[in-house]
Amino acid sequence: MSSISGVAEFPELIRNMFVTKEKNVAGITQVQFYIRGKPWTFDIDSKFLFKNPDYSGGDDKLEYAYINTYEVAQTVMWAPLLEKAWAKIKGNYMQADGGFIATGLTSVTGAPVFSYLISEIGSTESDKMTLDETFTLISQADTAEYIMGVGTSGSSDTLFNYCGIA
């Protein structure tokens, strides 16, 4: 999901992910991702699980909502629709949780991705980037309108780095 937030700066890339361009009575939408560098399309339906806060039986009740996937893909629901498609690709929502921004960007755009480790930045060793070189690299990528994202290292979102970030 963090990858699509970076891609959202370029709405045409998001629109192109939705292969279905017309409303259909089945409520099925085709979404395209890139898997191992090749475009793959996946069908998703219009069913979403949500908690009904108006349920009078105490705890929130889980219910299904049916939405017109084509119409909402053109508006604010594109992110949950892409998340649903990604969960289908991975097997379920739990398997789709976490990951690397580079993997997500490649899967969404099909474009090559460059990654840099923070441990390679700001060192006085000659084989590592200085802070000035890092700033120049980021500035040039921004000027070239590259999609950018930032992540933290670690194997779990419950472990925190020295800055207190998961």
Secondary structure, DSSP 8 states (H G I E B T S, - for coil): -HHHHHHTTSHHHHHHHB---S--TT--EEEEEEETTEEEEEEE-SEEEEEETT-SSSS-EEEEEE--HHHHHTTTTHHHHHHHHHHHHHSSHHHHSS--HHHHHHHHH--------GGGBS-SSTTSB-HHHHHHHHHHHHHTT--------SS-TTS--TTS--
